[in-house]
Amino acid sequence: MAEPGAAMRPELTEARRDLTFDVEAIDESGQRSTVAIAGEHPLTLYVDRRELVTLMTLGQAPEALALGFLRNQRLLEGIDDIAAVHVDWEVDAVAVTTRAGASDFSERTARRTVTTGCGQGSVFGDLMAEIDAIRLPVEPRLTQRGLYALLDAVRRQETIYKQAGAVHGCALARCTDDGMDARADVLYYVEDVGRHNAVDAIAGHMWLDRIDGADKVFYTTGRLTSEMVIKCAQMGVPFLVSRSGLTEMGYRIARQVGLTMIGRAANTRYLLFTGAERFDR
Amino acid sequence: MAEPGAAMRPELTEARRDLTFDVEAIDESGQRSTVAIAGEHPLTLYVDRRELVTLMTLGQAPEALALGFLRNQRLLEGIDDIAAVHVDWEVDAVAVTTRAGASDFSERTARRTVTTGCGQGSVFGDLMAEIDAIRLPVEPRLTQRGLYALLDAVRRQETIYKQAGAVHGCALARCTDDGMDARADVLYYVEDVGRHNAVDAIAGHMWLDRIDGADKVFYTTGRLTSEMVIKCAQMGVPFLVSRSGLTEMGYRIARQVGLTMIGRAANTRYLLFTGAERFDR
C-alpha cells in the first residue's frame, strides 16, 4: 500500500559497471594502439515483475536511469510509489518494485505505449498535450557570469567523453551570482550512450533526492530537440543550456512553455534563443 | 495480393519539408542576429490504416524513412510487399499501403513491439538473435585511398548540418581504387534530427532502388552504438565508417558479424577497429 506523506527513500542497489573498455585499433600510419571505448549494456526494466523496456546504457547510474525513465514516461507518479530498485548485471536487469504492487501499475500503463527518447516513439501526442499544462516559474534568473561559471564547471568535469567519446553528458546545476561572485554548483553529472538516458538519470536522481527544478539549470552536451525540451519542462527546470544546436520544434516548444533556452554554449560564447526575460547579460 | 517476382516500384509522393527555419537569437555581446535552425516534424506512420509509430524527422526523405523504418524493424519483408507510400504534411502522416492488405501485416507484427533506434527499445533480444544469422561477404575490399576519397566526398557535401547543425548525416557510397585512381561515389546522403532516422532513410532508398549493400560503404556522422552496427549488418553492408567513436557493444557486434568498422575518421585520420582483413592501407 502507498503511504501518503511518507518520505522514504526506495531501497537501492549501487550497481555501476566498468565504464570504459580497452580495445586495439590500427591508425592511418599502420600503428597499433590501445584505445578506450565507452561501455554499452542492455538493461531490461521490470516493474513489479512485468517487463517494460530494454535500455542500452553506459551503466553509470542504472538505478537513477530506471527511476527517471519511469518518471519521464509518466509511468509512475511519485518517488513515494517506489519501494525498491534492484539492478543485477548478471542478468542485465533492473527490477523496480512499487509499494502499491502490480495491479495499480498495470492500470496506469494499459493505455500507453512506451516512447523512445529519440524521435522514434508513439506517445508524442500525449506529451504535447501534457506540456500545454506546464508553466515554468518566471522569478528565477540566470546571469551571463553564472552561465560562464556553469560552462567552466562542465569543462573541468572528469568525463568518460574525454577518455572514450561516444557518450552524451547532462548536468543539473545551481548557478548563483551575488553581483560580486558567480558560481555554479553541479549537483549531478551523468553520461550515457544515449542522450535521453542521461536526461532520464538526472530526473531519477532529482526524484530520489527530492530536488526541485525551479531554481536549477539543466545542461546537456546533446542537441535541443523537442523531446529534450519537453523533458526539461516536465522536470520543472526553467533553464536549458546546450553545447549543441537546436531544432525548430525544440524552439517552438521552449517558447510555448516559457523556457529560457541557450544553445551553442562553450567557453564565453553562446546564443540565447528563448526566455530572455530571465537572463541578465 | 502480392505478386511474386513483380519488380514494381511503389507509388510515392515526394513531400519534402522546408529543412531550415530562421529564428532570432542574442549572442554573448548582446547582438541580435538571425540564425538558421533545423526543422523537426512529427510524422505518424500508418500501415494499411493502422497507426504504428510517430517519428520526429527533419523531413528530407519522409517516404524513404517510412520504408526504411519498416525494413529495419523487420515489419515488412520486401519492397514488393508495398503498393504505395503517401506523405501528407497537412496532417503530419505517412500512409503505407501493402499489396497484401492489413491482415497479413497484422499477423506479422502481432508478436513484436516497435523498437526505438536510440537505446530505449524492446526488441533488442530479437535483433541480437537475428544477427547470429548474418554473415557479411569477405571479398569486398576498401583501400585507404578509397576511404580518403569517401571522407573528402562527405566533407564537400552541401549539408543542413553546415547551415543549421543539430542533425546527423548518413551516406551510402561505392569506393573504388584501381591502383591509379581512387574514387567514392555517394549514392545517397540523408540527414535527420535522429541518427537512426537517417540510417533508416538510407535503408529505404536502397529498398526502393534495389541496391545491394555488399560492395558499398556506409558512412555516418553519428556514434557506432550497437543498433547502428546491427542496422549496417542487416543492410548487408560490410564497411561502416564514422566521424565519431564507438561503444564496446558496437565493437563486439561488429566483430561477431565480421564487419569492417572504422571510427574517428576525418580528413586523413582514422582508427580501424574491426575487420582489418578487408582493408588495404
HADDOCK unambig.tbl for C-alpha pairs under 7 A between the chains (distance, minus, plus):
assign (segid A and resid 21 and name CA) (segid B and resid 248 and name CA) 6.67 0.50 0.50
assign (segid A and resid 24 and name CA) (segid B and resid 273 and name CA) 6.78 0.50 0.50
assign (segid A and resid 25 and name CA) (segid B and resid 271 and name CA) 5.87 0.50 0.50
assign (segid A and resid 25 and name CA) (segid B and resid 272 and name CA) 5.46 0.50 0.50
assign (segid A and resid 25 and name CA) (segid B and resid 273 and name CA) 4.72 0.50 0.50
assign (segid A and resid 26 and name CA) (segid B and resid 271 and name CA) 5.54 0.50 0.50
assign (segid A and resid 26 and name CA) (segid B and resid 272 and name CA) 5.04 0.50 0.50
assign (segid A and resid 26 and name CA) (segid B and resid 273 and name CA) 6.67 0.50 0.50
assign (segid A and resid 27 and name CA) (segid B and resid 270 and name CA) 5.79 0.50 0.50
assign (segid A and resid 27 and name CA) (segid B and resid 271 and name CA) 4.59 0.50 0.50
assign (segid A and resid 27 and name CA) (segid B and resid 272 and name CA) 6.19 0.50 0.50
assign (segid A and resid 28 and name CA) (segid B and resid 269 and name CA) 5.78 0.50 0.50
assign (segid A and resid 28 and name CA) (segid B and resid 270 and name CA) 5.79 0.50 0.50
assign (segid A and resid 28 and name CA) (segid B and resid 271 and name CA) 6.80 0.50 0.50
assign (segid A and resid 37 and name CA) (segid B and resid 246 and name CA) 6.40 0.50 0.50
assign (segid A and resid 37 and name CA) (segid B and resid 247 and name CA) 5.65 0.50 0.50
assign (segid A and resid 37 and name CA) (segid B and resid 248 and name CA) 6.05 0.50 0.50
assign (segid A and resid 38 and name CA) (segid B and resid 247 and name CA) 4.85 0.50 0.50
assign (segid A and resid 38 and name CA) (segid B and resid 248 and name CA) 5.88 0.50 0.50
assign (segid A and resid 39 and name CA) (segid B and resid 247 and name CA) 5.61 0.50 0.50
assign (segid A and resid 39 and name CA) (segid B and resid 248 and name CA) 4.92 0.50 0.50
assign (segid A and resid 39 and name CA) (segid B and resid 249 and name CA) 6.86 0.50 0.50
assign (segid A and resid 40 and name CA) (segid B and resid 247 and name CA) 5.87 0.50 0.50
assign (segid A and resid 40 and name CA) (segid B and resid 248 and name CA) 5.82 0.50 0.50
assign (segid A and resid 40 and name CA) (segid B and resid 249 and name CA) 5.40 0.50 0.50
assign (segid A and resid 41 and name CA) (segid B and resid 249 and name CA) 6.92 0.50 0.50
assign (segid A and resid 53 and name CA) (segid B and resid 120 and name CA) 7.00 0.50 0.50
assign (segid A and resid 53 and name CA) (segid B and resid 121 and name CA) 5.75 0.50 0.50
assign (segid A and resid 53 and name CA) (segid B and resid 122 and name CA) 4.86 0.50 0.50
assign (segid A and resid 54 and name CA) (segid B and resid 120 and name CA) 6.09 0.50 0.50
assign (segid A and resid 54 and name CA) (segid B and resid 121 and name CA) 5.33 0.50 0.50
assign (segid A and resid 54 and name CA) (segid B and resid 122 and name CA) 5.03 0.50 0.50
assign (segid A and resid 54 and name CA) (segid B and resid 124 and name CA) 6.96 0.50 0.50
assign (segid A and resid 55 and name CA) (segid B and resid 119 and name CA) 5.24 0.50 0.50
assign (segid A and resid 55 and name CA) (segid B and resid 120 and name CA) 4.46 0.50 0.50
assign (segid A and resid 55 and name CA) (segid B and resid 121 and name CA) 6.17 0.50 0.50
assign (segid A and resid 56 and name CA) (segid B and resid 119 and name CA) 4.36 0.50 0.50
assign (segid A and resid 56 and name CA) (segid B and resid 120 and name CA) 6.31 0.50 0.50
assign (segid A and resid 116 and name CA) (segid B and resid 116 and name CA) 5.20 0.50 0.50
assign (segid A and resid 116 and name CA) (segid B and resid 120 and name CA) 5.38 0.50 0.50
assign (segid A and resid 116 and name CA) (segid B and resid 121 and name CA) 6.59 0.50 0.50
assign (segid A and resid 117 and name CA) (segid B and resid 118 and name CA) 6.98 0.50 0.50
assign (segid A and resid 117 and name CA) (segid B and resid 120 and name CA) 6.76 0.50 0.50
assign (segid A and resid 118 and name CA) (segid B and resid 116 and name CA) 6.99 0.50 0.50
assign (segid A and resid 118 and name CA) (segid B and resid 117 and name CA) 6.98 0.50 0.50
assign (segid A and resid 118 and name CA) (segid B and resid 118 and name CA) 5.49 0.50 0.50
assign (segid A and resid 118 and name CA) (segid B and resid 194 and name CA) 6.41 0.50 0.50
assign (segid A and resid 119 and name CA) (segid B and resid 55 and name CA) 5.24 0.50 0.50
assign (segid A and resid 119 and name CA) (segid B and resid 56 and name CA) 4.37 0.50 0.50
assign (segid A and resid 119 and name CA) (segid B and resid 194 and name CA) 6.37 0.50 0.50
assign (segid A and resid 120 and name CA) (segid B and resid 53 and name CA) 6.98 0.50 0.50
assign (segid A and resid 120 and name CA) (segid B and resid 54 and name CA) 6.10 0.50 0.50
assign (segid A and resid 120 and name CA) (segid B and resid 55 and name CA) 4.47 0.50 0.50
assign (segid A and resid 120 and name CA) (segid B and resid 56 and name CA) 6.35 0.50 0.50
assign (segid A and resid 120 and name CA) (segid B and resid 116 and name CA) 5.34 0.50 0.50
assign (segid A and resid 120 and name CA) (segid B and resid 117 and name CA) 6.77 0.50 0.50
assign (segid A and resid 121 and name CA) (segid B and resid 53 and name CA) 5.74 0.50 0.50
assign (segid A and resid 121 and name CA) (segid B and resid 54 and name CA) 5.35 0.50 0.50
assign (segid A and resid 121 and name CA) (segid B and resid 55 and name CA) 6.19 0.50 0.50
assign (segid A and resid 121 and name CA) (segid B and resid 116 and name CA) 6.56 0.50 0.50
assign (segid A and resid 122 and name CA) (segid B and resid 53 and name CA) 4.85 0.50 0.50
assign (segid A and resid 122 and name CA) (segid B and resid 54 and name CA) 5.04 0.50 0.50
assign (segid A and resid 124 and name CA) (segid B and resid 54 and name CA) 6.92 0.50 0.50
assign (segid A and resid 165 and name CA) (segid B and resid 245 and name CA) 5.81 0.50 0.50
assign (segid A and resid 166 and name CA) (segid B and resid 223 and name CA) 5.70 0.50 0.50
assign (segid A and resid 166 and name CA) (segid B and resid 244 and name CA) 6.80 0.50 0.50
assign (segid A and resid 166 and name CA) (segid B and resid 245 and name CA) 5.02 0.50 0.50
assign (segid A and resid 166 and name CA) (segid B and resid 246 and name CA) 5.67 0.50 0.50
assign (segid A and resid 166 and name CA) (segid B and resid 247 and name CA) 6.53 0.50 0.50
assign (segid A and resid 194 and name CA) (segid B and resid 118 and name CA) 6.40 0.50 0.50
assign (segid A and resid 194 and name CA) (segid B and resid 119 and name CA) 6.35 0.50 0.50
assign (segid A and resid 223 and name CA) (segid B and resid 166 and name CA) 5.70 0.50 0.50
assign (segid A and resid 244 and name CA) (segid B and resid 166 and name CA) 6.79 0.50 0.50
assign (segid A and resid 245 and name CA) (segid B and resid 165 and name CA) 5.80 0.50 0.50
assign (segid A and resid 245 and name CA) (segid B and resid 166 and name CA) 5.01 0.50 0.50
assign (segid A and resid 246 and name CA) (segid B and resid 37 and name CA) 6.42 0.50 0.50
assign (segid A and resid 246 and name CA) (segid B and resid 166 and name CA) 5.67 0.50 0.50
assign (segid A and resid 247 and name CA) (segid B and resid 37 and name CA) 5.67 0.50 0.50
assign (segid A and resid 247 and name CA) (segid B and resid 38 and name CA) 4.87 0.50 0.50
assign (segid A and resid 247 and name CA) (segid B and resid 39 and name CA) 5.62 0.50 0.50
assign (segid A and resid 247 and name CA) (segid B and resid 40 and name CA) 5.88 0.50 0.50
assign (segid A and resid 247 and name CA) (segid B and resid 166 and name CA) 6.53 0.50 0.50
assign (segid A and resid 248 and name CA) (segid B and resid 21 and name CA) 6.66 0.50 0.50
assign (segid A and resid 248 and name CA) (segid B and resid 37 and name CA) 6.04 0.50 0.50
assign (segid A and resid 248 and name CA) (segid B and resid 38 and name CA) 5.88 0.50 0.50
assign (segid A and resid 248 and name CA) (segid B and resid 39 and name CA) 4.91 0.50 0.50
assign (segid A and resid 248 and name CA) (segid B and resid 40 and name CA) 5.82 0.50 0.50
assign (segid A and resid 249 and name CA) (segid B and resid 39 and name CA) 6.86 0.50 0.50
assign (segid A and resid 249 and name CA) (segid B and resid 40 and name CA) 5.39 0.50 0.50
assign (segid A and resid 249 and name CA) (segid B and resid 41 and name CA) 6.92 0.50 0.50
assign (segid A and resid 269 and name CA) (segid B and resid 28 and name CA) 5.78 0.50 0.50
assign (segid A and resid 270 and name CA) (segid B and resid 27 and name CA) 5.79 0.50 0.50
assign (segid A and resid 270 and name CA) (segid B and resid 28 and name CA) 5.78 0.50 0.50
assign (segid A and resid 271 and name CA) (segid B and resid 25 and name CA) 5.88 0.50 0.50
assign (segid A and resid 271 and name CA) (segid B and resid 26 and name CA) 5.56 0.50 0.50
assign (segid A and resid 271 and name CA) (segid B and resid 27 and name CA) 4.59 0.50 0.50
assign (segid A and resid 271 and name CA) (segid B and resid 28 and name CA) 6.79 0.50 0.50
assign (segid A and resid 272 and name CA) (segid B and resid 25 and name CA) 5.46 0.50 0.50
assign (segid A and resid 272 and name CA) (segid B and resid 26 and name CA) 5.04 0.50 0.50
assign (segid A and resid 272 and name CA) (segid B and resid 27 and name CA) 6.20 0.50 0.50
assign (segid A and resid 273 and name CA) (segid B and resid 24 and name CA) 6.76 0.50 0.50
assign (segid A and resid 273 and name CA) (segid B and resid 25 and name CA) 4.72 0.50 0.50
assign (segid A and resid 273 and name CA) (segid B and resid 26 and name CA) 6.66 0.50 0.50
